[in-house]
Amino acid sequence: MSDCYSSRRSFLRQSALGIGPAALLSLLSRDASASDLGQGSISKPHFKPRVKRVIHLCMAGGPSHLETFDEKPTLREMHDKPMPESLTKGQQVAQLQGRELKCFAPQFDFASYGESGQRICTQFPHIGSVADDLCIIRSMHTDQINHDPAHTLFNTGSSQAGRPSMGSWLLYGLGQECDNLPGYVVLTSVGKGGQAQPIAARQWHSGFLPSRFQGVQFQATGAPVLYLNRPDGVSMQQQRRLVDTVNQLNRGFDDLVHDPEIATRIGQYEMAFRMQTSVPGLMDMKNESKETLQAYGTAGGDGTYASNCLLARRLLEQGVRFVQLYHRAWDHHGNIKGSIEITAKEVDQATAALITDLKQRGLYDDTLLVFGGEFGRTPMAQGTGRDHHIKGFSLVLGGGAVQRGKSYGTTDEFGYAAAENPVHVRDFHATLLYLFGIDHRRFSYRFQGLDFRLTGVEEAHVIKEIIA
């Protein structure tokens, strides 16, 4: 086996060294379209695109719709009384299975905000202040009742690990606009008001798509990208020569074996070299005004959700197409009242500041903002908290492509199940692609003999009623 491997390696090396000067020059000067992220697979949009970028504010852990965006007076009146068996019998209710199911009243008041009169929990006054810029879907539902598979379904359209994330699908279809930063960036923060469920990197993975389309996680504190800086004593010119030499070898090998991952490697070397200049400038908050920093509630670089919101705006300004912010703080199985008081303060001000900032900078109209979690929480009590819930929850959208100041869909009077205009996660994906000018039924990738789609083989609908 070793002799065979050695012979094959020698053959490849000798073949590469035998490439004539003209062929080598051709390799070095050819258009590196295979590694050019600016070129997407869709040459012409299926529809007129309405947005250019996405910022996904992922409230990881399953925020309670009943203490955020879905007011339920009947549930309040029925506090500590049995839940109607007609709703819960035979239904999947996570850890409450087999227990006595009692109604648990919403822990906070709601109020009307903006000219639209959107009803929002009073723990979120800053988000309430931009209510007229938001579209609140109150009839979401999903299939997975545990955190990791529910995140996987929301991100990839499937509960099976290994499928491409929605950010990777967009990069594959549309390419990216920036040359010196990844087109898909992920930021994470950890709150203090709830159990911080882990988030796996497979949530932003490219799955069976070429790996150049996967998301890149930036660190919230310290160096945003590990191992990016040049070693001590190495100049930019020296590193440029090193990158050029390595890429020459990679291109030569790619010409022999035609492996798409080699093109990815070439692009990654080039991107890393350019990021050595772009990332320090991205993280430098000196040019941010005092008023802006105060609006977000951070000076930047402190690892908080607020800091990540500010960094997200800067990423969007640089042309990053898809930005995800995971705030791990929403798994409130107990003491939901005290926990949400903390978590709401962590996200409320910065979320509203981000929306206002994007509007002032002319970015809001062609950005799709998504705010929500992987599922909701039960109307039934789990001690002083709520369990996981998939039958009904809320998702907030923003940006110029969706109707502003609009409420869409409802749950029943207990907040248990989507009742009017139910929206499945697949419907959200179909709508996301539509806003980028993509017909989800015509957008696929062939892998192992099958044509895979973000929306899968199940029926999915574009929610045209919420589109501006």
C-alpha positions as CSV (number, residue, x, y, z in Angstrom):
1,M,0.0,0.0,0.0
2,S,2.8,2.4,0.9
3,D,4.7,1.6,-2.3
4,C,1.6,2.2,-4.3
5,Y,1.0,5.5,-2.6
6,S,4.6,6.6,-3.0
7,S,4.5,5.7,-6.7
8,R,1.3,7.7,-7.2
9,R,2.7,10.6,-5.3
10,S,5.9,10.5,-7.4
11,F,3.9,10.4,-10.6
12,L,1.9,13.4,-9.7
13,R,5.0,15.3,-8.6
14,Q,6.9,14.5,-11.8
15,S,3.8,15.3,-13.9
16,A,3.5,18.7,-12.2
17,L,7.2,19.5,-12.6
18,G,6.9,18.5,-16.2
19,I,4.4,21.2,-17.0
20,G,5.8,23.4,-19.7
21,P,6.3,27.2,-19.1
22,A,3.4,28.1,-21.4
23,A,1.1,25.8,-19.5
24,L,2.3,27.0,-16.1
25,L,1.8,30.6,-17.2
26,S,-1.7,29.7,-18.3
27,L,-2.4,28.2,-14.9
28,L,-1.2,31.3,-13.1
29,S,-3.0,33.7,-15.3
30,R,-6.3,31.9,-15.8
31,D,-9.6,33.2,-14.5
32,A,-10.0,31.5,-11.1
33,S,-13.8,31.4,-11.5
34,A,-13.9,28.1,-9.8
35,S,-12.8,29.8,-6.6
36,D,-14.5,33.1,-7.2
37,L,-17.3,33.5,-4.7
38,G,-18.6,36.4,-6.6
39,Q,-20.1,34.1,-9.2
40,G,-23.3,32.3,-8.2
41,S,-25.0,29.4,-9.9
42,I,-28.0,31.5,-10.8
43,S,-27.1,33.6,-13.8
44,K,-30.5,35.3,-14.0
45,P,-32.9,35.7,-11.1
46,H,-36.2,34.0,-11.4
47,F,-38.0,37.0,-10.0
48,K,-37.0,40.6,-9.4
49,P,-34.8,40.6,-6.2
50,R,-36.1,42.6,-3.3
51,V,-33.3,42.2,-0.9
52,K,-29.5,42.0,-1.1
53,R,-28.5,40.7,2.4
54,V,-29.9,39.0,5.5
55,I,-29.2,39.5,9.2
56,H,-30.6,36.7,11.3
57,L,-30.9,37.5,15.0
58,C,-31.2,34.0,16.3
59,M,-32.6,33.9,19.9
60,A,-31.2,30.4,20.6
61,G,-33.0,28.3,23.2
62,G,-36.6,28.9,22.2
63,P,-38.0,32.3,23.3
64,S,-41.5,32.2,24.7
65,H,-43.9,33.8,22.3
66,L,-46.2,34.3,25.3
67,E,-43.8,36.7,26.9
68,T,-42.7,38.5,23.7
69,F,-45.1,38.9,20.8
70,D,-48.2,36.8,21.3
71,E,-50.6,38.2,23.8
72,K,-53.1,35.7,25.3
73,P,-55.7,37.2,27.7
74,T,-57.6,33.9,27.9
75,L,-54.4,32.1,29.1
76,R,-54.1,34.7,31.8
77,E,-57.6,34.1,32.9
78,M,-57.1,30.4,33.0
79,H,-53.9,30.5,35.1
80,D,-53.4,27.3,37.1
81,K,-56.4,25.6,35.6
82,P,-56.2,22.5,33.5
83,M,-55.3,22.9,29.8
84,P,-58.2,21.8,27.6
85,E,-57.6,18.2,26.8
86,S,-59.0,18.8,23.3
87,L,-55.7,20.7,22.5
88,T,-53.2,18.6,24.2
89,K,-54.4,14.9,24.0
90,G,-52.0,12.8,22.0
91,Q,-49.7,15.8,21.3
92,Q,-46.0,16.0,21.7
93,V,-45.2,18.1,24.7
94,A,-41.5,17.4,25.4
95,Q,-40.7,16.9,29.1
96,L,-44.3,17.5,30.2
97,Q,-45.4,14.2,28.7
98,G,-47.6,12.3,31.2
99,R,-47.8,15.1,33.7
100,E,-50.8,17.2,34.7
101,L,-51.0,20.1,32.3
102,K,-52.0,23.4,33.8
103,C,-52.3,26.8,32.2
104,F,-49.5,29.2,33.0
105,A,-50.4,32.9,32.6
106,P,-48.2,35.3,30.6
107,Q,-45.8,36.9,33.1
108,F,-45.9,40.4,31.7
109,D,-48.3,42.9,30.3
110,F,-48.5,43.8,26.7
111,A,-49.0,47.3,25.2
112,S,-49.7,48.8,21.8
113,Y,-46.7,50.3,20.0
114,G,-46.5,52.7,17.0
115,E,-49.2,53.9,14.7
116,S,-49.7,50.2,13.7
117,G,-50.6,49.4,17.3
118,Q,-48.6,46.2,17.3
119,R,-49.1,44.4,20.6
120,I,-45.7,43.6,22.1
121,C,-44.6,42.7,25.6
122,T,-43.7,45.7,27.8
123,Q,-40.3,44.1,28.5
124,F,-39.3,45.1,25.0
125,P,-40.0,48.9,24.8
126,H,-37.1,49.6,22.4
127,I,-38.3,47.0,19.9
128,G,-41.8,48.4,20.5
129,S,-40.4,51.8,19.5
130,V,-39.7,50.4,16.0
131,A,-42.9,48.4,15.8
132,D,-44.0,50.2,12.6
133,D,-40.9,48.8,10.9
134,L,-41.6,45.2,11.7
135,C,-43.8,42.4,10.5
136,I,-44.7,39.9,13.2
137,I,-45.6,36.4,12.2
138,R,-47.5,34.8,15.1
139,S,-48.4,31.5,13.5
140,M,-45.0,29.7,13.0
141,H,-44.8,26.0,13.6
142,T,-42.0,23.4,13.3
143,D,-41.4,19.7,13.5
144,Q,-38.6,19.3,16.0
145,I,-39.0,19.6,19.7
146,N,-35.4,19.5,20.9
147,H,-32.9,22.3,20.4
148,D,-30.3,20.9,18.1
149,P,-32.6,19.2,15.5
150,A,-34.9,22.3,15.7
151,H,-32.0,24.6,14.9
152,T,-30.9,22.2,12.1
153,L,-34.4,22.3,10.6
154,F,-34.6,26.1,10.8
155,N,-31.2,26.5,9.3
156,T,-31.1,23.8,6.7
157,G,-34.8,22.8,6.0
158,S,-34.1,19.3,7.3
159,S,-33.6,17.8,10.8
160,Q,-30.9,15.5,9.3
161,A,-27.4,16.8,9.9
162,G,-25.3,17.3,6.8
163,R,-27.6,19.5,4.7
164,P,-26.4,23.0,3.6
165,S,-27.5,26.0,5.7
166,M,-29.7,28.7,4.2
167,G,-26.7,31.1,4.2
168,S,-24.7,28.6,2.2
169,W,-27.6,28.1,-0.2
170,L,-27.7,31.8,-0.8
171,L,-23.9,32.1,-1.5
172,Y,-24.1,29.1,-3.8
173,G,-27.0,30.7,-5.8
174,L,-26.0,34.3,-5.8
175,G,-22.3,34.5,-4.9
176,Q,-21.0,37.2,-2.7
177,E,-20.4,40.9,-3.1
178,C,-17.3,41.5,-0.9
179,D,-13.7,40.5,-1.8
180,N,-11.9,40.9,1.5
181,L,-14.4,39.3,3.9
182,P,-16.4,36.0,3.8
183,G,-19.9,36.3,2.4
184,Y,-21.4,34.5,5.4
185,V,-20.3,35.4,8.9
186,V,-21.5,34.0,12.2
187,L,-21.3,35.7,15.7
188,T,-22.3,34.2,19.0
189,S,-23.0,35.7,22.5
190,V,-24.0,34.1,25.8
191,G,-26.7,35.8,28.0
192,K,-27.1,35.6,31.7
193,G,-30.8,35.1,31.9
194,G,-31.2,31.4,30.9
195,Q,-29.5,28.2,30.2
196,A,-27.1,28.6,27.3
197,Q,-27.7,25.6,25.0
198,P,-24.6,24.8,22.9
199,I,-24.6,25.8,19.2
200,A,-22.8,23.4,16.8
201,A,-20.9,24.7,13.8
202,R,-22.9,22.4,11.6
203,Q,-25.7,25.0,11.8
204,W,-23.8,27.2,9.4
205,H,-22.1,24.4,7.4
206,S,-22.2,24.1,3.6
207,G,-23.2,20.4,3.8
208,F,-22.8,18.7,0.5
209,L,-22.2,22.1,-1.3
210,P,-18.6,23.0,-1.9
211,S,-17.0,24.1,1.5
212,R,-16.3,27.6,0.2
213,F,-19.9,28.4,0.8
214,Q,-20.0,27.6,4.5
215,G,-20.3,30.3,7.2
216,V,-17.2,31.6,9.0
217,Q,-17.5,32.2,12.7
218,F,-15.9,35.4,14.1
219,Q,-14.9,35.5,17.7
220,A,-16.9,38.0,19.8
221,T,-13.8,39.0,21.9
222,G,-10.1,39.2,21.1
223,A,-8.9,38.3,17.7
224,P,-12.1,37.8,15.6
225,V,-10.5,35.2,13.4
226,L,-8.0,32.8,14.9
227,Y,-4.6,32.3,13.3
228,L,-5.1,35.1,10.9
229,N,-2.3,37.4,11.9
230,R,1.2,37.0,10.3
231,P,3.9,35.4,12.4
232,D,6.4,37.8,14.0
233,G,9.2,38.7,11.7
234,V,7.2,38.0,8.5
235,S,6.5,40.9,6.3
236,M,3.4,41.3,4.1
237,Q,5.6,41.0,1.0
238,Q,7.0,37.7,2.3
239,Q,3.6,36.3,3.1
240,R,2.3,37.4,-0.4
241,R,5.1,35.4,-2.0
242,L,4.3,32.4,0.2
243,V,0.6,32.5,-0.7
244,D,1.4,32.9,-4.4
245,T,3.7,29.9,-4.3
246,V,1.3,27.7,-2.4
247,N,-1.5,28.6,-4.8
248,Q,0.7,27.9,-7.8
249,L,1.2,24.4,-6.4
250,N,-2.5,24.0,-5.7
251,R,-3.5,25.1,-9.1
252,G,-1.0,22.7,-10.7
253,F,-2.4,19.8,-8.6
254,D,-6.0,20.9,-9.4
255,D,-5.2,20.7,-13.1
256,L,-4.3,17.1,-12.6
257,V,-7.1,15.8,-10.3
258,H,-9.9,18.4,-10.8
259,D,-10.9,18.5,-7.2
260,P,-13.3,21.4,-6.4
261,E,-12.0,21.5,-2.8
262,I,-8.6,22.5,-4.2
263,A,-10.2,25.6,-5.7
264,T,-11.8,26.2,-2.3
265,R,-8.4,26.0,-0.7
266,I,-6.9,28.5,-3.1
267,G,-9.7,30.9,-2.4
268,Q,-9.3,30.5,1.3
269,Y,-5.6,31.4,1.2
270,E,-6.4,34.5,-0.9
271,M,-9.3,35.5,1.4
272,A,-7.2,35.0,4.6
273,F,-4.4,37.2,3.1
274,R,-6.9,40.0,2.3
275,M,-8.6,39.6,5.7
276,Q,-5.3,40.5,7.4
277,T,-5.9,44.0,6.3
278,S,-9.7,44.2,6.3
279,V,-10.5,42.6,9.7
280,P,-8.5,45.0,11.9
281,G,-10.3,47.9,10.3
282,L,-13.6,46.2,10.7
283,M,-13.0,45.8,14.5
284,D,-11.8,49.3,15.0
285,M,-14.7,51.2,16.5
286,K,-12.8,54.6,16.7
287,N,-14.8,56.0,13.9
288,E,-18.2,55.2,15.5
289,S,-19.8,58.2,17.1
290,K,-20.5,58.4,20.8
291,E,-24.2,58.6,20.0
292,T,-24.0,55.4,18.0
293,L,-22.2,53.5,20.7
294,Q,-24.7,54.8,23.3
295,A,-27.6,53.8,21.1
296,Y,-26.4,50.2,21.0
297,G,-25.3,50.2,24.6
298,T,-21.7,49.0,24.0
299,A,-18.3,50.3,23.2
300,G,-17.7,47.2,21.0
301,G,-15.5,44.2,21.4
302,D,-17.0,43.1,24.7
303,G,-18.6,39.8,23.5
304,T,-22.1,41.0,24.2
305,Y,-25.1,40.7,21.9
306,A,-25.1,44.5,21.6
307,S,-21.5,44.5,20.5
308,N,-22.3,41.8,17.9
309,C,-25.2,43.9,16.6
310,L,-22.9,46.8,16.0
311,L,-20.3,44.5,14.3
312,A,-23.1,43.0,12.2
313,R,-24.0,46.4,10.8
314,R,-20.3,47.0,9.9
315,L,-20.2,43.6,8.2
316,L,-23.3,44.4,6.1
317,E,-21.7,47.7,5.1
318,Q,-18.7,45.8,3.8
319,G,-20.9,43.7,1.5
320,V,-21.3,40.5,3.6
321,R,-24.5,38.8,2.3
322,F,-25.5,36.7,5.3
323,V,-24.9,37.5,9.0
324,Q,-26.1,35.4,11.8
325,L,-26.1,36.4,15.5
326,Y,-26.8,33.6,18.0
327,H,-27.7,34.8,21.5
328,R,-27.7,31.8,23.7
329,A,-30.0,32.7,26.6
330,W,-33.6,31.7,26.0
331,D,-34.0,28.2,27.4
332,H,-36.3,29.1,30.3
333,H,-37.6,25.9,31.9
334,G,-37.8,27.6,35.3
335,N,-38.1,31.2,36.6
336,I,-39.2,32.5,33.2
337,K,-40.3,35.8,34.7
338,G,-36.9,36.7,36.2
339,S,-35.0,35.2,33.3
340,I,-36.8,37.2,30.6
341,E,-36.4,40.4,32.6
342,I,-32.6,39.8,32.2
343,T,-32.6,38.5,28.6
344,A,-34.9,41.2,27.4
345,K,-32.5,43.9,28.5
346,E,-29.7,42.1,26.8
347,V,-31.3,42.2,23.4
348,D,-34.0,44.9,23.3
349,Q,-32.0,48.1,23.1
350,A,-29.4,46.8,20.6
351,T,-32.0,45.2,18.3
352,A,-33.9,48.5,18.0
353,A,-30.6,50.4,17.6
354,L,-29.5,48.1,14.8
355,I,-32.8,48.7,12.9
356,T,-32.6,52.4,13.4
357,D,-28.9,52.4,12.3
358,L,-29.6,50.4,9.2
359,K,-32.4,52.9,8.3
360,Q,-30.2,55.9,8.8
361,R,-27.5,54.4,6.6
362,G,-29.8,53.4,3.8
363,L,-29.3,49.7,4.3
364,Y,-32.7,48.7,5.8
365,D,-34.8,48.7,2.6
366,D,-32.7,46.0,0.9
367,T,-31.9,44.0,4.0
368,L,-34.1,41.2,5.4
369,L,-34.0,41.2,9.2
370,V,-35.1,38.0,11.0
371,F,-35.5,37.9,14.8
372,G,-36.6,34.7,16.5
373,G,-35.7,31.2,17.8
374,E,-36.0,27.6,16.8
375,F,-39.4,27.1,18.5
376,G,-41.6,28.6,21.3
377,R,-42.6,27.6,24.8
378,T,-45.6,25.8,26.2
379,P,-48.7,27.6,27.5
380,M,-48.6,25.0,30.2
381,A,-46.5,25.4,33.3
382,Q,-43.2,23.6,33.9
383,G,-42.8,24.7,37.5
384,T,-42.1,28.4,37.2
385,G,-41.1,28.1,33.5
386,R,-42.2,26.7,30.2
387,D,-41.1,23.7,28.2
388,H,-40.2,23.4,24.5
389,H,-43.1,24.0,22.1
390,I,-43.4,23.4,18.3
391,K,-47.1,23.9,17.5
392,G,-47.1,27.7,17.6
393,F,-44.5,30.5,18.1
394,S,-43.6,34.0,16.7
395,L,-41.0,35.2,14.2
396,V,-40.3,38.9,13.5
397,L,-39.2,40.1,10.1
398,G,-38.0,43.5,9.1
399,G,-36.7,45.4,6.1
400,G,-38.2,47.1,3.1
401,A,-39.3,43.9,1.4
402,V,-41.9,43.0,4.0
403,Q,-45.0,44.9,5.0
404,R,-44.1,47.1,8.0
405,G,-46.3,47.4,11.0
406,K,-48.1,44.2,10.1
407,S,-49.2,41.3,12.2
408,Y,-49.7,38.0,10.3
409,G,-51.3,34.8,11.5
410,T,-52.5,33.9,15.0
411,T,-52.4,31.0,17.5
412,D,-55.4,29.8,19.3
413,E,-56.7,31.6,22.4
414,F,-54.2,29.6,24.6
415,G,-51.2,30.2,22.4
416,Y,-51.0,26.5,21.9
417,A,-51.2,26.0,18.1
418,A,-51.0,28.0,14.9
419,A,-54.7,28.7,14.0
420,E,-55.0,31.4,11.3
421,N,-52.5,31.5,8.4
422,P,-50.1,28.9,9.8
423,V,-46.5,29.3,8.6
424,H,-44.1,26.3,8.6
425,V,-40.3,26.8,8.6
426,R,-40.3,25.6,5.0
427,D,-42.6,28.4,4.1
428,F,-40.2,30.9,5.6
429,H,-37.4,29.4,3.5
430,A,-39.5,29.7,0.4
431,T,-40.2,33.3,1.2
432,L,-36.5,34.0,2.0
433,L,-35.5,32.7,-1.4
434,Y,-38.3,34.5,-3.2
435,L,-37.2,37.9,-1.7
436,F,-33.7,37.2,-3.3
437,G,-35.3,36.5,-6.6
438,I,-35.1,32.7,-6.4
439,D,-37.9,30.2,-7.1
440,H,-37.4,27.6,-4.4
441,R,-38.8,24.9,-6.7
442,R,-36.2,25.6,-9.4
443,F,-33.2,26.0,-7.1
444,S,-31.5,22.7,-6.3
445,Y,-28.1,20.9,-6.2
446,R,-27.5,17.4,-7.4
447,F,-25.8,15.2,-4.8
448,Q,-25.5,11.4,-5.0
449,G,-28.0,11.2,-7.8
450,L,-30.7,13.3,-6.1
451,D,-31.7,17.0,-6.6
452,F,-31.8,18.6,-3.1
453,R,-33.5,21.8,-2.3
454,L,-33.5,24.1,0.8
455,T,-37.3,23.6,1.0
456,G,-37.0,19.8,0.5
457,V,-39.6,17.7,-1.2
458,E,-42.5,18.7,1.0
459,E,-44.9,21.4,0.0
460,A,-43.8,25.0,0.8
461,H,-45.4,28.3,0.1
462,V,-44.2,31.8,-0.4
463,I,-46.0,34.1,2.2
464,K,-47.0,36.7,-0.3
465,E,-49.4,38.4,2.1
466,I,-46.5,39.8,4.1
467,I,-44.4,41.1,1.1
468,A,-44.4,44.8,0.5
